Amino acid sequence: MPCNANSPDCTVNVSGDTYGVLNGYSATTGFDNATGLGSLNVANVVNAWTSPLGSATAAVAVTLSQSSVTIAQSLTLTVTVSGSSGTPTGTVAVTGGGYTASTGTLASGAYTFTIPSGSLTPSTDTLTVSYGGDSNYALASQTASVTVTRLNSSAALTASPTTVGANTTVALKVAITGGGQTPTGTVSFSGGGATIPSCTLASGTCSTTIPVNALANGNDTITASYSGDSDYNAATATAALTVTILKPTITLTPSTTTVSTTGSMQLKVTITGSGATPTGTVSLSGYGTTFGVNSPTGTLASGSYTFNLPAGSLQGGSDTLTVMYSGDTVYSPTNATTPITVTMSNAVFTITPALSTLATNQNLTVNFTVTSSAGATPGGYINVTYGSMTETIYLYQGKASYLIGAGLLPAGTDTITATYSGDGFYNGSKQSATVSVTQFTKIPATLTVTPASTSVPSTSSLNVAVAVTGSDGTPTGSVTLTVGTYTPTLYLDNAGQASLYIPAGSLPDGTQTITANYSGDPTYLTQTASATVTVVPTVYSLSASAVAALNPGTTAVSTVTVSTSSGYQGNVTLTCALASSPTGATDLPTCLPSNGGLVVLNGAATSATGSVTVSTTATTAQLAPNDLAPRKRRNGSSALEAFGGVALAGLVLLGIPARRRNWRALLGALALLAVMIGGVASCGGSSSASGGTTAGNYTFTVTGTGYPAVIPAPTTTFTVTVN
């Protein structure tokens, strides 16, 4: 262990040394005074160990007030501890059967526990008494058994009503009582052939209902079965019911078993039974009916009711009519069915062209109707065929119409065929009609092309209006415009007109011809027209303000003006670059535009400004590694080595006292010494100077890139003098 020379127990081996070795504190077996560490002699610890408890044997006796108790009863347990070394003292405790008591202190070797009611688990419980010992007696224990039983519960069941007819709900209420806490748990029910929902006790009671018409006829006994809980045994109770539910007979008598979709019929319903005349309601439904959710319902009169089914009530096919009887207080609900054959009817299908004779340049409207003298309104669809064309249209309230465009029917006698699909009530059918089509001799149309302006700046958009007129109705079709390489196709509106928007910059500068080609239609011949527009080029120019001479390390701003005399409108983005500099110059200046270089020309403005900033580099001084090698002392060791010795001595002085020391302090001292060493190592260098931006003239070029573009992009220059 290192130590300071001349400190106690410090041996210095070399005369004159500042540090030595600490004697008498080696880290061998035993306690080390220097470090505070040591080892444990386990044998000595065991041999010298003492216990507060004695070694004599104590006898523990347990006496119960009863060997069997209910969960609602308390239990007295007397503990007696005896032995040959005097009257035992100390404490005893009892556990078991889910119960843990507080510790009791012996008095004359005895203590009595009272276990409260409800503390023990219903079962044969083993209670363990533990004696904690004292200075004379060792630990001891003893057990005793007690039988703990649940309480008997009592169940009572009431039913309302007790005389049950058809469609009657029976309410059941059960009450569970006992001699202890309020019973909890569930009650299930059975009897009468019914599935009865169970219920959960709340304050000892619960209720449920027997589903309607679920009980068997006769004298039924309903049993309520209580499940019991942690305190109570299970229990049952019963209630007697007299159930009289009669099953009725339904007789269905249709006026006919075969009916057409356009025919009507009647269905008589008769309900009979062994008791009183049935009352209540009957409802009618069936596949193929048009009733939907609104099934007809009737009230029985003298046990019968007759449904009237008007024409259109039944769809074609084999239908099954179902009658549902609601039941009453005597008779249960029931139903019956009867089959009906429904034949499809033929509807009257007509096709009527609006014109029987027309020219090839005329439209033709064709009207269709599907009617029936009785029954539902025909639905479905119609396929219309003419020439090679087939189109599908759908009926609405038995009607439909279709427009055949001009030019779609060739000259001659044309046949238009219509096929009706039919629906659930009517058969399908086909009809046709012929029309005479004469060839129309097309006539010229007048085509005009009108630009919104005949002279526009290149940075402006242009609207072009197209109109086609004629002497025989409004022309239809399309117009294709050609403007240089721009060739859009426009479709005429109902007035024979169209318009085109040409974005700014889409047309080249100079005089441009806009050519329009009309496609023609069944009435009018093709046509061509043109118009000219002059696209005036719009440009802008740049100019930069002069900048005063700069010293290295300073900045200067040049204002850049963007000007136009031809109405240019748009965005101009400025960029700045060094164009020339003195030969051999260093630390060249930089040039950056402000606001991202964006300058905006809009409205009536003829100029706008931006700016660029020129930055130079200042003169600086810096250290130079002229002599980074450590200097040698006369005895041949380096200055760094000498300082290292000093640092080590300092470390020993700071970090190693005569007794134990905080090692975090040592680490802090070591870090400080490392900084000092770094300072010494750098002392051997020298410094040199940097002149910054070289003096002379620097020329910068500013470029303005426009949107819309002007090609080539305008530029300007300015010169900066650095002193």
HELIX and SHEET records of a PDB file:
HELIX    1   1 VAL A   42  ALA A   48  1                                   7    
HELIX    2   2 ASN A  595  GLY A  597  5                                   3    
HELIX    3   3 ALA A  639  GLY A  655  1                                  17    
HELIX    4   4 TRP A  663  SER A  682  1                                  20    
SHEET    1   A 3 PRO A   2  ASN A   4  0                                        
SHEET    2   A 3 TYR A  19  LEU A  22 -1                                        
SHEET    3   A 3 CYS A  10  THR A  11 -1                                        
SHEET    1   B 3 ALA A  59  LEU A  64  0                                        
SHEET    2   B 3 LEU A  75  SER A  82 -1                                        
SHEET    3   B 3 ALA A 110  ILE A 115 -1                                        
SHEET    1   C 5 SER A  68  THR A  70  0                                        
SHEET    2   C 5 ALA A 140  THR A 149  1                                        
SHEET    3   C 5 SER A 123  TYR A 131 -1                                        
SHEET    4   C 5 THR A  91  GLY A  96 -1                                        
SHEET    5   C 5 TYR A  99  THR A 100 -1                                        
SHEET    1   D 5 SER A  68  THR A  70  0                                        
SHEET    2   D 5 ALA A 140  THR A 149  1                                        
SHEET    3   D 5 SER A 123  TYR A 131 -1                                        
SHEET    4   D 5 THR A  91  GLY A  96 -1                                        
SHEET    5   D 5 GLY A 104  THR A 105 -1                                        
SHEET    1   E 3 SER A 154  SER A 160  0                                        
SHEET    2   E 3 VAL A 170  THR A 177 -1                                        
SHEET    3   E 3 THR A 205  ILE A 210 -1                                        
SHEET    1   F 5 THR A 163  VAL A 164  0                                        
SHEET    2   F 5 ALA A 235  VAL A 243  1                                        
SHEET    3   F 5 GLY A 218  TYR A 226 -1                                        
SHEET    4   F 5 THR A 186  SER A 190 -1                                        
SHEET    5   F 5 CYS A 199  THR A 200 -1                                        
SHEET    1   G 3 THR A 249  PRO A 254  0                                        
SHEET    2   G 3 MET A 265  THR A 272 -1                                        
SHEET    3   G 3 SER A 304  LEU A 309 -1                                        
SHEET    1   H 5 THR A 258  SER A 260  0                                        
SHEET    2   H 5 THR A 334  THR A 343  1                                        
SHEET    3   H 5 GLY A 317  TYR A 325 -1                                        
SHEET    4   H 5 THR A 281  GLY A 286 -1                                        
SHEET    5   H 5 THR A 297  THR A 299 -1                                        
SHEET    1   I 3 VAL A 348  PRO A 353  0                                        
SHEET    2   I 3 LEU A 364  THR A 371 -1                                        
SHEET    3   I 3 LYS A 399  ILE A 404 -1                                        
SHEET    1   J 5 THR A 357  ALA A 359  0                                        
SHEET    2   J 5 SER A 429  THR A 438  1                                        
SHEET    3   J 5 GLY A 412  TYR A 420 -1                                        
SHEET    4   J 5 TYR A 381  TYR A 386 -1                                        
SHEET    5   J 5 MET A 389  TYR A 394 -1                                        
SHEET    1   K 3 THR A 446  PRO A 451  0                                        
SHEET    2   K 3 LEU A 462  THR A 469 -1                                        
SHEET    3   K 3 GLN A 497  ILE A 502 -1                                        
SHEET    1   L 5 SER A 455  PRO A 457  0                                        
SHEET    2   L 5 GLN A 527  VAL A 536  1                                        
SHEET    3   L 5 GLY A 510  TYR A 518 -1                                        
SHEET    4   L 5 SER A 478  THR A 482 -1                                        
SHEET    5   L 5 THR A 489  TYR A 491 -1                                        
SHEET    1   M 4 SER A 541  ALA A 544  0                                        
SHEET    2   M 4 THR A 555  SER A 563 -1                                        
SHEET    3   M 4 SER A 607  SER A 615 -1                                        
SHEET    4   M 4 THR A 590  PRO A 593 -1                                        
SHEET    1   N 4 LEU A 598  LEU A 601  0                                        
SHEET    2   N 4 GLY A 570  SER A 580 -1                                        
SHEET    3   N 4 GLY A 696  TYR A 707 -1                                        
SHEET    4   N 4 THR A 715  VAL A 722 -1                                        
SHEET    1   O 2 THR A 620  ALA A 624  0                                        
SHEET    2   O 2 SER A 686  SER A 690 -1                                        
END                                                                             
